[in-house]
């Protein structure tokens, strides 16, 4: 992944204030194609700090998929942030003042609720935080300390809590523990366990059954809230999750994802992955999303992949994207947050997208989102004439939690070409337009998500009704909307198939595909099919059979030699493969003899977007440039692409030059070299992926007078700190002999400016290094050192533990720097004071290149 985007070359300071606009921050999204799987991936954050989702079974989205919540260290402390589903409007999540990380869970029922718990004075309160306005209301309370809140029951009529007498360490397994179920009515049920639970969740069943497991050894159980019907699950594994409705437990064991139907004595193998662990089902329970790991060649069938597969036992695994994570384990405690090096993907409410972590680009991890599938199309589109108006009505899609609105299209040639009528996606399930009796018009509707993804269209309806329709008829069907029988199933081709999916064989045998079609008028139709592979499809129509030859590894359109009559109304076409090597993407029915379909035939293609106008570029900081242009108000608009290109040459628009894909008409590029000239090209992209012609601009970054001062431990004034010579380190180090010693340096600056402080330190095992930082005898923060035990490495002084360092405004002249240890073994070998934003010692945060010997 690191070779995909020019962002992989970024390092250095990134000032948040350069991107702040009225309390929110500019989009950091980049939209690219994974060269391995050809899937569409969005890099949602681009910051040198740690950005990550919560965990694999904790939803990252609110109930309607309009907002994503993530953790970030960018402001100096780990806290929750929010962004819109299209990557815009990044902002801190409102939170209680004493809990910026605000541990909690999205409501599955209400878009404006994030559920949290507070324990104060032996009273536990369940609170609902509104992430849009910061309002907090009390949901229920009880006068007892219930411990840690777990994910609520999907009905949100009861809440799960747990306490452990021995604390929450994985290493403590034999201490007793407690389970509490707090009802919405204030009722409380208590369960005493003989050992310390490791994982505690509702089974998502109507009876509020609870799942828990033990470690050392691992055993798994279910129990009712009143403590009855305790049952041991006959199988164990890692990262368990329950399908909605509580009908089945999923878990990872022996290289596979397994399912255990409740009360069954057998488990079923859902998919063999070879490696992996973090996985969960979509909200509706149709699909399962998981990550895998690499490292062991014989077991890593899909190394470092995000995968998705149906839970219906077809075992067809779809490779979504590659993430190339470091995958540090629980025992490598030197990492600021090792969980962020695991992808642990979480699906969106409708299962169209998945959020995951990756540290393949940048110094730490960022948040990514991969597109799993198109949103579902609206259903049952119908029309009627009301006076001088044509009225359209439709039903919402099967999965509609994330739908923002609907787009209405009109065609004057029976469906060959379409015009988008709505200025923006429409709310509601109806549309009214003026009746044009002199024109033969038809209509279709699509659904649009908050993320900007748009569904396939409905089949068209006709302005004067089917009975009176005399115009041409052109009907298109994606093969995956049909009803396949195994081994025919839905497979993934994200680069070539019209919707990223097609129908093909997943095993031995041939299977059948039934495709329902609705014909508005009895006509003779030519049947076209977009196919690939070897062999042929036998299509059975009401008046005969057609043979569609597959003779290419590329998707090609093939047509039946003669037209066939289809009668007004509903009918079902049957497609059967001859060899099992055939693939079917789309079916196109047209009574137009001389029309030849091309490409993917998506209704969304439309015209090329206009080239952005008003492009400007100016320095935002010593290592950053602000690029801005005019907004583009088109319903078909998806995003802009900003490329960093070679000055004075024709711009190359490959994704390896991509800086960002914002929705806003502005971007701040960072990690640049002062004193250099940079050039940029900006394009507009519509929802079909069609890109406009570029417009270019260049900008000169002024040179700076860089200043870096090295403060060696040997030259500092030490109190209760011993000077030692560490093994393998050219420098000497001052190590505290007791807490509250100190080391002080005097230094002189040649100019006013913003300065960062970097230091070399290490830890002894389970004894961290921690210092108070004083500049000119005034405490300005702490230095919470990070790094591997026993290894000397760089980290920034100040409140920013990881990422862009805290910057201090210092004046020309003499200053002092004092470090006061807060642990008895705190160590420092050297500090560098610098105003150079490109002085970046974190060349490889994996630890391999961070020692300074």
N, C-alpha and C positions, 0 to 999 in steps of 0.2 A: 504493500500500500504506500510505502514511503516514497516510491518513485512516481506516484500518480499525480501529485499536486506540487506546485512550486512552494506551497506552504511547508513542505518538508525541510526546506532550507531556512525557515524562519527561526531566529533566536534573538535574544536580547530583551530589552525592556518593552513592555506594552502598557501604556498608561490608560487606565479606564476612563479618565476624564476626557480623553481625546474622542471617545465614541459616545459620550453621554448626551442625550437630547431630552431635556425636561424630565429627568428622573428615570428614563429608560435608556437602553443602550442599543447601538446599531446591530443589525443581523451579522452573524459570523458564518452563515451557511455557505457551503460549496456543494453543488450538485454535479456528480460525476458518474461514470459507468465503470463498474468493476471489470477489469480486463479478463479476469478469471471466469466469472459466472455471467458477465454481461448484465448484471442486475443494476438497477438505479440505486445509488447510495447518496445520502445527504450527510456531509460532515456539518453537524449543527453548531459546534463551538470551535473556536480557533483562538486559544489563549495558552500562554505558557504555564498556567496553573493547572490544578487537577479539576476536571469536570467529569461527572459520571452520573449514571442513574442510580437508583436506590438498591434494588435487588431483583432477582429473576421473578419472584412471585409477588412483587409489590408494584402495582400499576404506576407507570410514569405519566399517564394521561389522566385528565379529569374525565367525567362521565361522558361528555359529548365530544371528546377528542380535540377540543379547541385549544387547550393549554397543556404544555409539557412542564413537568417539574424535574429539576436535577440538582445535584450537589455541586458546589464550586468553592474553591479556595481563593478565587481571584481577588477578593476584597481583604484578604489577610487572615480570614478565619473560615472554617468549614460551615457553610450555611446553605439553605435551600434557595434556589433561584427559579424563575419562571420564564418561559418564552411561549409565544404563539406557535401553533402547530406548523406554520410555514417558516419558523426560525426568526421571526421579527419580534420586536418589543421585548428584548431581554431585560429582566429587572429582578431585584431581590424579592423573594416572597415575603409578604407581611408576616410578622411573627411576634410573639411575646418578647419583650425586651431581654428577658433572662434566658431565652432559648432560641437563638438565631437559626439553629439547625432544625428546629421544630419537627421532631420525630413524629410521624403520623402516617395516615393513609387517605388516599382519595376516596370519596364516596362513590359508589357504583351507581347511585340513583340520582344524585343531584350534582349538576355541573359546578355549582358555587360552594361546595363543601369539601374541606380537608379536615379529617377527623383526628384530633389529638387528645391526649390525656395529661392532666396535671395532678400531682399529688402534693398536698400542702396541709400541714397540721393534721395528719392522719385522715385526710379527706381526699378521695379520688373523684375527679370531675372529668367527664367526657365532654369535650368542647368541639364546636364546629367553627372552623376558621374560614371566612370568605376570602379567597385569594385575590378577588377583584377590588374589594374596598377595605380589607383588613378587619372587618367587623368580626367579633367573636361572641358566640352565644353558647349557653350551657345546654347540653343535650340531656344529661342525667348525672347525678352525683350520689355518692354513698360515703358515710363516715367510717372509712376504713382504708388503710393503705393496701392497694391491690397489686402493687408491683408494676411490671412492664405490660403495656398494652400490646396486644397482637392484632392482626387484621380482623376487622369486624365481620360478623356474619353478613352475607350478601343482602339480606333483608334489612340490615341495620336496626333490627329490633332487639338484638343482644350483642354484648361486647365481651371480648375474651381478654383475660389478664392472667399473668403467672408470676410467681415469686420462687426464688431458690434460696434456701437457708445458707448455702455455701457460696453465694454469689453466682455470677454468670460466666465464669471461666469454663472452657471446654474440658479442662483437666479435672474438674470436680464433678464426680458422677454419683457418689454414694450418699450425698446429703439428701434429706427429704425435700420435697418441693410442694407447691400449692398451685391449684388452678381455680380461677374465679370466673363465673359467668354473670355479668351484670345486665339485667333486663332494662328495656327502655322505660318500664314502669317503676324502676328503682329496686326491683327484687334482686337478691344476690344468692347464688348457689356456689357452694365450696366443695372442692375435691382435694383430698390429701393423697399425695403420691409418696411411695416409699423411697424413691430415688429422684435424682435431679433430671427433669426433662431437658432434652436437647433442643427439640423443635416442638412448637405448640401452635396448632391451627384448627379452625373450624373445618369440618369435612364438606362444608357448603351444602349440606342436606337440610331438608325442611325441619327435621327433628333436632337441629343444632348439635348433632353429634360432633365430638371433639377428637382430633388426632393428636397423639404425642408419641415421641420416641425417646429412648435412652441410649447412652453411649457406654462403651466398655463393659459388656458387649452391646452392640447395636440391636435393639429390639423395638418393634413398632406396635402401637395399640390404638384402639378407638374406645370411647366411653361417652355416655350421655351426660348432660350437665348435672343431673342429680346424683351422679356417681354409679349408676346402675349400668348393666349390660357392657361391662368392660370385656373387650375381646382382643386377643393378640392376633396380629396380622402374621400369617405364616411365612412372610418373605421380608427381607430387609434390603435397603439400598440407600443411595444418597439423593439429596435434593428432591424430596417428595413434594407432590402437589396433587390437588383434588380437582377433578372435572366438575364444572358447574352442575348442581343437582346432587353432588355427592355420590354418584353412581360408581365412580372408579378412582382408585389411587394410581398415580403415575410416579415412577422413580427410576433411577439409573443404577444398573448393576451389571457386571460382567460384560461391559462394552455395549450394552443395549439399553434402550428405553423400554420399560415394562409397564403393563397395566394390570392392576388387580381389582377386578369387580368386587364391590362390597359383598361380604359373606360368601365369596367363592373360595374354593380350596385350591384353585389353580391360578397361576399368573399367565399372561399372554405376552409374547414378545411383539412389541409394536414396531420397532425399527432397530437394526443393528448398526451402530455408528463406529465402533472400535474405540472411541474415546469420547469424553464429554462430561456432562454433569448438570450444568445449570439449564433447566428447561421447565416450561409451563404451557398449559393449554390456553387457547384463546377463550374469550369470555363465553362464547357459545359452545365451546367444547368440540368444535369441528377439527381444529388444527392444533398441532403441537409445535412449539418453537424452541430451539435449543442451540447451544454452542458446543464446539468440540475443541480439543487441544491437540497440539503436535508434540514433537519431541521423541516419541517412541515409534519408529517407522513401521514396525510390524502391527501396531495397534491403531495407528492414526489413519483410518480410511479416508477421512475428510479433515485434514489438518487445518486448524485455525479457521473454521467455517461457522457461519450462522446457517442453520438448516431449518426447514419446515416440512412437515409431513402430516397427512390426515390421520385421525385417530380411528378410522374405520377398518383397520387391519389390511389396507392395501399395500402398506410399507413402501410407497413411492416417496423417496426422499428428494426434496428440492433444495439445491444448493443456492442460497440467497446471495452470499457475499463472503469474501475473505477478510479477516481482520488483523492477522499477524500480531497478536498480543504477546507480551512478555510472560504473562501467566505466572506471576510469583505466588508462592504458596503461603499458608498461614504462618510458617516458621521463619520466613524472611522478614523479620520485624523492622528491618532498617528502612523499608519503603514507607513513605508518609501515609499511604493508604493502599495496601496491596490488593484489596478487593477491586480497585479500579483497573487493575491490569487483567481482569477477567471480563469477558464480554457480557455475561449473564443477560441475554436479551429479554425484553418484555414486549408483548404484542399490544397493538392499539385496540380500542374498544371493539372495532369491527374486524380486526384481524387483517387490515390492509397494509400495515406497516409494523416495523419492529425497531425499538430503540436498543442500542448496545454501546458498550465502551470499547475504545481502542487507544493504545498508546503507541501505534506504529508511526505516527507523525508527531513531532514535538517532543518536549522533554518529559511530559507526564501524559495523562490520558485526556481524551476529549469524548464528547457525546456524538454518536452517529445514529442515523436512521436509515434503514433499508426498506424499499418498497416491496411488499410481498405479492400484492395483486391489485387489480383495479377495484374500485368500489363497485358494489352491486348497482345494477340499473333499476330505475323505477319500474313498477309493475302496472299492468292493466290500464295502459293509456287509452283514453276514449274521448270522443268529441261529440258535440251537439251544436245545433244552430239555435241561437237565442236572438230573435229579431234580426238586427243587422250585425250581429257578432257571431264569431265562432268561439266556442268555449271548450277548453281542454281540461280534463281532470285525470288524475292518476293516483295510484297507491304508492306509499313509500316503499323503498327497497326491502328485501329480506333482512339485510343488516343495514340499519339506518341511524345508529347512534351518533356517527360522526358527520352526518350530512348537514352542511351549512345552508344549502338551497338547491335550486334546480335551474338548468338552462333550457331554453326553448329554441328549437331550430325549425326552419321552414325550407321546403324545397319546391321549386316550380317545374322540375323535370322528373318527378316520380321517385326521387331519392338518389339520383346520381351525384348531385352537388347540393350543399346545404348552406343556409345563411343563419347566423346566430342572431336572434331577435332581442334577447334580454340584455339590458345594459349591465346588469350584475346578477348573480344567482338569486333566484326568486324564492322567498319564503312561501310556505303553504303548498297545497296540492292542486292548484288550479291556475288557469291563465285565460284571459279574454283578449281577443283581437278583432279588428274590423273584418267583416265578411267581404270577400272579393269574388263575386259570382262569375266574373269574366275570366278568372284564372283557375287553372287546375293546380291546386296547392295541397301539399301534405306536410305533416308536422311530426316531430319526434322530440323526446325529452331526455336529458341526462341528469345525473345527481352529481353534486360537487361537494367535496369535503372541506372542512376548515383548513386542512393542509394544502388545499389547492388541487388535489387529485380529482379527476373527473371520470365518471363511469362510462361504459359503453352506452349507446342510445337505446331507447325502446324501439320496437318495430313501429313504423309510421302509421298514422291515421290520416284520413282524407277529409278535406274541408266539407265536401257535400255528401260524405258518407260512401260506404263501399258500393252501394247499389248504383249510384250515379257516376262512379268514377270511370272516366274515359281516357285519362292520361296514361303515360307509361308507368310501369311498376318495377321497382328495383328493391329487392329485399336482401339484407345481409345478416348472416348469423355466425356468431363465434361458435366453433364446434364444442367448446367446453360447457355451453349452456344446455347441451343435450344430456341424454341419460345413458352413460356407458355401462357395460357389464364387463367385469374382469375377464381377461387381463387388460382390456382397454381402460384407460384412466386418464386423468388430467395430468400432464407433464409440463415442465417449465422450459421455455426458450425465451429468455428475457431480451435478447437482441433481435430475434427474427420474427417471432409470432406476433400477431396483430395486437393481442392484449398481454403478451408475455407468457401465454399458456396455450397448449394445444392438446389434442387427443392422440394417444399412441399406446402401444402395447408395453406393459411393464413385466411381462413374463411369457411363459409358453402358452400357446393357444392363440385365439384370434379375437373372440368377444364380438359384441355388437354395440352400435351407437344408434339410439333412437333420437331423432331431432324433430321436435314439434315446430310446425310452421303455420302461419296464418295468412291466407291468400285473400286479398280484398275483392278480387273479381276473377271469374273463370277466364283463363288465358293459356296460351302455349308459352312455356317458359324455357329459356336456356339455363342449364344448371352449370355453374362454374364452381370449382373447388381449388383452394390454395393448399397444395400438398407437397410432400417431399418423401424421400426414402426409396425403397425398392418394392415392386409388386404393383398392386392396383386395389382400389376401393370399388366394391360392388354396391351401387346405390339402387335401392328398390323404391320406386314411385308407384302411385296408384295405377298408372297405365303401362308399367313396364319397368325394365332394369337398365341401368347405365353403368358403364365401366370407365373409371377414372384412373389413368395410368400414373404411377409414381416412378420417375426415372432420373431423379436428381437429388443430390444432397442439399441443394438450395431450395428455398421455398419458391414454387412456381404455380401459376394459375393454369389449370386445365379445364376444358369445356367438353360437355357431351356433344356428340356430333349432330344430333337432332333435338329440336325442342320437344317438350312433353307437356301435356295438358294437366293443369291443376285446377281443381274446382273451388269456388268461393267457400271460405270457412277454414276450419282447423283440419290439419292432416299431419301425419307423422311419416317422415322419411327414415329409411333404414340404411345404415352404412356398415359394411362388413369388410375387414381387411383380408387380403388373399394370403399373405405370407407372415404377417405379424411385424413386418419391417416398415409398414406404411405409417405416415403421420398426416393428420388433418387439422388445419388451422381455421379456415373459414369456408362457408358456403354462401354463394351469391346467386340469387334467382332474378332474372331480368327478362322481360318480354321485348327488349331492345336488341335486335339482331347484331348490329354493327358495333356495339360497345364492348371494349376489352378492359377488364379491371387490371389495375397495376398496384404493386406494393402491398401495404398492409390494409388498405381500404378503410382507414378509420375516419369517422365522420368529423373528427376534431381537427384534421389537418389544416384546412382553411388556407388563408393567405399568409405570406411571410410578414412578420410583424415589422412595423416601421423602425428605422434606425433611431436610437436615442439622440436627443438634441441637447444643446447647451452644456456640453462636457467641459469641465474645468478640473484642474489639479493644483494643489498648493501644499506646502509643508505644513504638517500638523505638529511635528516635534522633530527633534534632531534625527530620528530614525523612522519617521512615519510621514505618509503623504495622504491627504484627504482628496478623494475623487468624488465629484458630484455632477449630476445631470438632471434633466427635467423628468418628472414623473410621467408614466405612461398609463392612461386610464382606458384599458381595454378589458372586456370580460374574458377574452381568450388568453390574456396575459398570465404567465406563470412567474417568471423572475428575470432578472438581468444576469448576465455573465460579465465579470471583470477579469481581464487577462493582463498580466505583466509581460510586455513584449520588448523587443530590441528597439531602441530609439533609432529613428531615421530609416527604418525598413518596413516593408509590407508586413502587417501584423500576422503572426501565426496564432491560430485560435485553438490549439490542442489543449486537452485538459491538464497536461503537465505544466502549462502556463497559467492555469486558472488560480486566481486569487480569492474569488468569492462569487456567490450567486444570491445576492440580496433581493428582497422584495422592495426595499426602500431604494430611492434614487441617490444613494450615497454609500461610500465605503471608505474605511481608513486602513490602508496597507501599512504594515509595521515590520520591524526586523530588518530595516534597510541600512545601507552604509552612508553616513554623512559625506557630503562632498561629491556624490555621484548623481548622474542624470537617469531618471526612470521614465519609461513610457508605458501607457496603458491603452487597451482597446476595450470598449464596452459594447455589448449587444443586448437585444431583447429576445426572450424565448417564450413561445406560447406553450399551452398545455400539451400539445402534440409533440413538443421537442423541436419545432422548427425555429431556427435562429435567424435573426435579422443580419443585415450587413453591419460591419463594425464602424465605430467612430473612434478616433485616436486622439491622444493628448500626451504631452511630455511635461516633466517637472524637474527642476534642479533642486536637490537638497543642499543647503549651505554646509560648508565644512565647519567643523567645530575644533576648538583648541582643547584636545583631550588631556585629562590629568588623572593619573593613577598613582597613589601613594601606598607603598608597602609598609606595613607596621609589623615588625618581627617580634616574636615573643621574647627574644633575648634583649631587646632594647626597651621593653616596657618596664615600668615601675611596678614590682610585684609585692603583694602582701598575702602571706599564707598561700602562696602558689609556688610549687617546686618546678624548676627547670630540668627537663629530662630530654634524652635523645631517643626518640622512638625508633624501633627497628624499621629499616627500609625508608626512612624519611630524612631528606637532607636537612630540613629545618629542625630546630629544637622547639619543644612545646612546653607551655606552662600548664601544670595540672594542679587543681585545687587540693590542698591538704585538709581543708575543712570548708564548709559552706561559709559564705559571706567574707571571703578574702577579696582580692581585686587585682587587676592589672590595668595600668593607665599608660597611654601614649600621648605625646604632644606632637602636633603636626601643623603645617602651614599650607593654606590654599592660595593659589594665585588668582582666583576669580570667584565671583558669586555664581551660584547655580544649584541644580539638583544633583545630589550624590547618592550612590548606593554603597553599602558596606557588605563585603563578602569575607567570610572567614573559613579557615581550615580547622576542622575539629574531628573528633571521633567519640565513640561510646565504649565503655566497658560493658560486658554482658549484663543486661537488665539494670544498668546504671547510666541513665541518659545524661548528656551534657546540657545544661541550661544556665543562661546568664541573663542578668539585668543589663541593659545597655544605657549608658549615660554619655551624652554629648555636652561638653562644657558644664559638667556637674549636674545636668538636668536629665532625669530618666525619660527616655524617649520610647521605650519598649523593651521587649525581651528577645533573646536569641535562642530559639528552640531548635537545637541542632538536630539534623536528621542525617542518617547514613548507617552503613552496616557496622555492627559491633566489631571493634578492633581494626577498622579500616579508616584511614584518614581521607576526608573528602571535603568538598566545598559546599557551603550553604549560605543563604543570605541572612544578615543580621536584621532584626526588626520583626514586625508583626506578620510578615509574609513567610510562612513556613516553606511553601513550595510555589514556584512560579516566578513571575516578575517581582523583583525585590522592592521592598519599601524604599521610597525616595525621601531624602532629607534635604530641606532647603538650608544651605550653608553659605556664609558670606566669605568674602576674601579676608585672609588674615589667619591668625593663630587660633587653634582649637585643641580640645582634649577629648579623647575617647577612653571611657572606663568600662570594663567588663567585670561584673560582680557575680561570681558563681553562686548558684542556688542548689547545687548538689556537690557532695564532697569529692567527686572524681571528674568534675567538669574540666575540659581541656581545650586549649587554643594554641595553634602554632603560628598563625599569621592572619592578619586582617588587611584587606585592600580597600582603600577609599577611592572611588572613581566616579567621574561624571560622564564616562564613555558608555553609552547604551549598548554598544556592541561587545563590551568586555563581558564575556559570558563563559564562566568556567564549567558549566554543566554540559560537557560535550556528549556524554552518554550516561543517562541517569541509571542505567542498569547496574552501575557500580564497577564495571570492568575497566573503564577508562577514567574513573574519577579519583583514583589515588594520585598523590602528588609526589610520589617518590621519583 
